[in-house]
Structure formats: structure tokens, C-alpha cells
Amino acid sequence: EYRYRVPGEYGAIDIFTLGSDGEEGGVDSAADIGSWSRD
């Protein structure tokens, strides 16, 4: 599930997912991924 925030904290629009657990934070497959992430 993707979410978006306008205005974004990191740009005009932030697009992000909370990972496999659906909660903020997490590691591996449960890690959050956002349009501002560069990993």
C-alpha cells in the first residue's frame, strides 16, 4: 500500500509505503520506503 503527503516533508509530494508490517519503522522487508530514500 502506497501513501502520499502533499505538501511533502522532503519535496513537493512524498510517496511512501510502511513496508510489510504496515507500521512506521521496521527493518528488512518491514522497512519503510519513501520517494526520498536513496538506499
C-alpha positions as CSV (number, residue, x, y, z in Angstrom):
1,E,0.0,0.0,0.0
2,Y,1.4,3.4,-1.0
3,R,0.6,6.6,0.7
4,Y,1.3,10.2,-0.3
5,R,1.6,13.5,1.5
6,V,1.1,17.0,-0.1
7,P,2.9,19.1,0.7
8,G,5.6,16.7,1.5
9,E,8.3,16.9,4.2
10,Y,11.0,16.1,1.7
11,G,9.7,17.6,-1.5
12,A,6.5,18.9,-3.1
13,I,5.0,15.4,-2.9
14,D,6.1,12.5,-0.7
15,I,5.2,8.9,-1.8
16,F,5.9,6.2,0.7
17,T,5.0,2.7,2.0
18,L,5.2,1.5,5.6
19,G,6.6,-1.9,4.5
20,S,5.3,-5.4,5.0
21,D,4.2,-4.8,8.6
22,G,2.1,-1.6,7.8
23,E,3.7,0.3,10.7
24,E,6.3,3.1,10.9
25,G,9.9,1.9,11.2
26,G,11.0,-1.6,10.8
27,V,13.9,-3.5,9.2
28,D,14.4,-5.7,6.2
29,S,11.0,-6.3,4.4
30,A,9.2,-4.3,7.1
31,A,11.3,-1.2,6.5
32,D,9.6,2.0,5.3
33,I,10.4,3.1,1.8
34,G,9.9,6.6,0.5
35,S,10.4,8.6,-2.6
36,W,13.2,10.4,-0.8
37,S,15.1,7.2,0.2
38,R,18.3,6.6,-1.7
39,D,19.3,3.1,-0.4
